[in-house]
Amino acid sequence: MTDFLHLSLRSRGRDQTSEWYCKNLGFEERRRGTTGLGTHTAILVHPSTETYIEVSDRAYKGHDFDIPEESIMLQLRVPDLNETLERLHANGAKVTEGDASSQYVFLEDPDGYEVELVRGEPGEAPRFTSIGLRVNDLDKSARFYQDAIGFKEERRRTTPRGTNISILKLEEGAPTLALRHMPFLSAMPRIPEDLMHLAFPVDQMQSWVPDMRQRGLSVDEDGPRMAWLTDPDGYELEMIERRKEA
């Protein structure tokens, strides 16, 4: 078992994206910075979990990039969907589906990523519940995340729309990973490099790398404490060696 550290999303503008998530979805900006390559970052934390969102504005690459159709979707559960909708409309947020009578409402963030809001129970705290990834082969992708990271498959279901979903859980309190196969759509193109990544810790990189390679996985080493995996559809996974306590 490991930790689910964060989800990094490429942005078309760090400031506007950070403000949108804080104003509309209850995230808090914990810190921000600029990398040596010129990537402007912001760390957004939701009160319900330690798994955070990293906004990653690769300004040096420009802001013209494509997000494959329905490839990435965040899900939050809110106790008062009607009040949330009122706030979203007042803030000018783009609601793409659903209204005050719906169980689910879909939004589009400033960069084009999808957000699903689920109607919760009155009085419960809002929660960042899931990160959804569209995949082309549900069995293959579910095996990858179980074998490479240690996720456990909790259940599978098929939505009324015909989407087949595998719900994977890593740790208590962290968002689940919802792998979504949509047979009614054309095959999804490979996810562009640097569009997003998921991050997880490794206890000892020196032993983890050969273990992964022995399992037949391709590992891209990035210094002594960092390495990268790529899942069957091109989603990137950043693996970071835990710092040893002094």
C-alpha positions as CSV (number, residue, x, y, z in Angstrom):
1,M,0.0,0.0,0.0
2,T,1.3,3.5,-0.9
3,D,0.0,7.0,-0.8
4,F,-1.9,8.9,-3.6
5,L,0.1,12.1,-3.6
6,H,-1.4,14.3,-6.3
7,L,-2.8,14.9,-9.7
8,S,-1.0,17.3,-12.0
9,L,-2.9,19.1,-14.8
10,R,-1.5,21.2,-17.5
11,S,-3.1,24.6,-17.4
12,R,-3.6,27.5,-19.8
13,G,-3.1,30.0,-17.0
14,R,-2.1,29.2,-13.4
15,D,-3.8,32.2,-11.8
16,Q,-7.2,31.8,-13.4
17,T,-7.3,28.0,-12.9
18,S,-6.3,28.3,-9.2
19,E,-8.9,31.0,-8.6
20,W,-11.6,28.9,-10.3
21,Y,-11.1,25.8,-8.2
22,C,-10.9,27.9,-5.0
23,K,-13.9,30.0,-5.7
24,N,-16.2,27.3,-7.2
25,L,-15.1,24.0,-5.6
26,G,-13.7,24.9,-2.2
27,F,-10.1,24.2,-2.8
28,E,-7.4,26.2,-1.1
29,E,-4.1,27.3,-2.7
30,R,-1.4,26.0,-0.4
31,R,1.6,27.4,-2.3
32,R,2.9,28.4,-5.7
33,G,6.2,28.6,-7.5
34,T,8.1,28.5,-10.8
35,T,10.3,25.7,-11.9
36,G,13.7,26.0,-13.5
37,L,12.1,25.3,-16.9
38,G,9.6,28.2,-16.4
39,T,6.5,26.1,-15.4
40,H,4.2,28.1,-13.1
41,T,2.7,25.8,-10.5
42,A,0.1,26.1,-7.8
43,I,-0.8,23.5,-5.2
44,L,-4.5,23.2,-4.5
45,V,-5.8,21.3,-1.5
46,H,-9.4,20.3,-0.7
47,P,-10.2,20.0,3.0
48,S,-11.5,16.5,2.5
49,T,-8.2,14.8,1.5
50,E,-4.4,15.1,1.4
51,T,-4.4,14.2,-2.3
52,Y,-4.0,17.5,-4.0
53,I,-4.2,19.0,-7.4
54,E,-1.0,20.6,-9.0
55,V,-1.8,23.2,-11.5
56,S,1.0,23.2,-14.1
57,D,1.2,26.1,-16.5
58,R,3.9,25.3,-19.0
59,A,4.1,28.8,-20.2
60,Y,7.2,28.2,-22.2
61,K,5.3,25.7,-24.3
62,G,2.4,27.9,-24.9
63,H,-1.3,27.3,-24.1
64,D,-2.4,25.6,-27.3
65,F,-2.9,22.0,-26.4
66,D,-5.7,19.4,-26.8
67,I,-7.4,17.3,-24.2
68,P,-8.8,14.1,-25.7
69,E,-12.6,13.8,-25.4
70,E,-13.7,12.9,-21.9
71,S,-10.2,11.7,-21.0
72,I,-9.9,13.3,-17.5
73,M,-12.7,14.0,-15.1
74,L,-12.7,15.1,-11.4
75,Q,-15.6,14.2,-9.1
76,L,-16.7,16.0,-6.0
77,R,-19.6,15.2,-3.7
78,V,-21.5,18.2,-2.3
79,P,-24.2,18.2,0.3
80,D,-26.2,21.1,-1.2
81,L,-26.1,20.8,-4.9
82,N,-28.7,23.6,-5.4
83,E,-26.7,26.1,-3.4
84,T,-23.5,25.0,-5.2
85,L,-25.3,25.6,-8.6
86,E,-26.4,29.0,-7.5
87,R,-22.8,29.9,-6.7
88,L,-21.5,28.5,-9.9
89,H,-23.9,30.4,-12.0
90,A,-23.2,33.6,-10.0
91,N,-19.5,33.1,-10.7
92,G,-20.0,32.5,-14.4
93,A,-18.8,28.9,-14.3
94,K,-19.5,26.8,-17.3
95,V,-22.2,24.2,-16.4
96,T,-22.4,21.8,-19.3
97,E,-25.1,19.4,-18.1
98,G,-27.6,19.2,-15.2
99,D,-29.7,21.5,-13.1
100,A,-31.2,21.9,-9.7
101,S,-33.3,18.8,-10.1
102,S,-30.4,16.6,-11.1
103,Q,-28.4,14.1,-9.1
104,Y,-25.3,15.0,-11.1
105,V,-24.0,18.2,-12.6
106,F,-21.1,18.5,-15.0
107,L,-18.8,21.5,-15.4
108,E,-15.9,22.5,-17.5
109,D,-12.9,24.2,-15.8
110,P,-11.0,27.1,-17.5
111,D,-8.6,24.6,-19.2
112,G,-11.3,22.3,-20.6
113,Y,-11.1,19.5,-18.0
114,E,-14.4,18.0,-16.8
115,V,-15.7,18.1,-13.3
116,E,-18.7,16.1,-12.0
117,L,-20.6,17.2,-9.0
118,V,-22.7,14.5,-7.2
119,R,-25.6,15.4,-4.9
120,G,-24.6,14.3,-1.4
121,E,-26.6,13.9,1.9
122,P,-27.6,17.1,3.8
123,G,-25.1,18.0,6.5
124,E,-22.2,15.9,5.2
125,A,-18.9,17.7,4.4
126,P,-18.0,18.3,0.7
127,R,-15.6,15.7,-0.6
128,F,-13.1,15.3,-3.4
129,T,-14.1,11.8,-4.2
130,S,-12.6,10.5,-7.5
131,I,-10.3,11.1,-10.4
132,G,-11.7,9.6,-13.6
133,L,-9.5,8.5,-16.6
134,R,-11.0,7.3,-19.9
135,V,-9.3,4.1,-21.1
136,N,-9.4,2.0,-24.2
137,D,-9.1,-1.4,-22.5
138,L,-10.6,-1.6,-19.0
139,D,-9.1,-5.0,-18.0
140,K,-5.6,-4.0,-19.2
141,S,-5.7,-0.6,-17.4
142,A,-7.1,-2.0,-14.2
143,R,-4.4,-4.7,-14.1
144,F,-1.7,-2.0,-14.7
145,Y,-2.7,0.1,-11.7
146,Q,-3.1,-2.9,-9.5
147,D,0.2,-4.4,-10.4
148,A,2.4,-1.3,-10.7
149,I,1.0,0.8,-7.9
150,G,-1.0,-1.4,-5.6
151,F,-4.6,-0.2,-6.2
152,K,-7.4,-2.6,-5.3
153,E,-10.5,-2.9,-7.5
154,E,-13.5,-2.2,-5.4
155,R,-16.2,-2.8,-8.0
156,R,-17.3,-2.5,-11.6
157,R,-20.5,-1.0,-13.0
158,T,-22.1,0.1,-16.2
159,T,-23.8,3.4,-16.4
160,P,-27.2,4.0,-18.2
161,R,-25.1,5.7,-20.9
162,G,-23.1,2.5,-21.4
163,T,-19.8,3.5,-19.8
164,N,-18.1,0.6,-18.2
165,I,-16.3,1.7,-15.0
166,S,-13.7,0.1,-12.7
167,I,-13.4,1.8,-9.3
168,L,-9.9,1.4,-7.8
169,K,-9.0,2.3,-4.3
170,L,-5.5,2.9,-2.9
171,E,-5.8,4.3,0.6
172,E,-8.5,5.4,3.0
173,G,-9.5,9.1,2.5
174,A,-7.9,9.5,-0.9
175,P,-9.9,9.9,-4.1
176,T,-10.6,6.7,-5.9
177,L,-9.4,6.1,-9.5
178,A,-12.3,5.6,-11.8
179,L,-11.2,4.0,-15.1
180,R,-13.9,4.6,-17.7
181,H,-14.3,2.6,-20.9
182,M,-16.7,4.1,-23.5
183,P,-17.4,1.6,-26.2
184,F,-19.9,3.9,-27.9
185,L,-17.1,6.4,-28.7
186,S,-14.3,6.0,-31.2
187,A,-11.0,4.7,-29.8
188,M,-9.3,7.4,-27.7
189,P,-6.0,8.8,-29.1
190,R,-2.9,8.4,-26.9
191,I,-2.7,11.0,-24.1
192,P,-0.3,13.8,-25.1
193,E,3.0,13.9,-23.2
194,D,3.0,16.4,-20.3
195,L,-0.8,16.9,-20.3
196,M,-1.2,15.4,-16.8
197,H,0.4,13.0,-14.4
198,L,-0.5,11.1,-11.2
199,A,2.2,11.0,-8.4
200,F,3.0,8.3,-5.9
201,P,5.8,7.7,-3.4
202,V,8.5,5.0,-3.6
203,D,10.3,3.8,-0.5
204,Q,13.6,3.0,-2.2
205,M,14.1,3.9,-5.9
206,Q,17.2,1.7,-6.2
207,S,15.2,-1.5,-5.7
208,W,11.9,-0.3,-7.1
209,V,13.3,0.4,-10.7
210,P,14.6,-3.2,-11.2
211,D,11.5,-4.7,-9.7
212,M,9.3,-2.8,-12.2
213,R,11.5,-3.8,-15.1
214,Q,11.4,-7.4,-14.0
215,R,7.6,-7.2,-14.2
216,G,8.0,-6.1,-17.8
217,L,7.2,-2.4,-17.2
218,S,9.2,0.4,-18.9
219,V,10.7,2.9,-16.4
220,D,12.1,6.2,-17.4
221,E,14.6,7.3,-14.7
222,D,14.8,11.0,-13.9
223,G,17.6,11.3,-11.4
224,P,18.3,9.2,-8.3
225,R,15.0,10.0,-6.6
226,M,12.5,10.2,-9.4
227,A,11.2,7.9,-12.2
228,W,8.3,7.8,-14.6
229,L,5.9,5.1,-15.7
230,T,3.4,5.4,-18.5
231,D,0.1,3.5,-18.4
232,P,-1.4,1.7,-21.5
233,D,-3.1,4.9,-22.7
234,G,-0.3,7.3,-22.2
235,Y,-1.2,8.7,-18.8
236,E,2.0,9.5,-16.9
237,L,2.9,8.4,-13.4
238,E,5.5,10.3,-11.4
239,M,7.2,8.1,-8.8
240,I,9.1,9.9,-6.1
241,E,11.4,8.4,-3.5
242,R,10.4,9.3,0.0
243,R,12.8,11.5,1.9
244,K,14.5,9.8,4.8
245,E,13.8,11.4,8.2
246,A,16.9,12.7,9.9
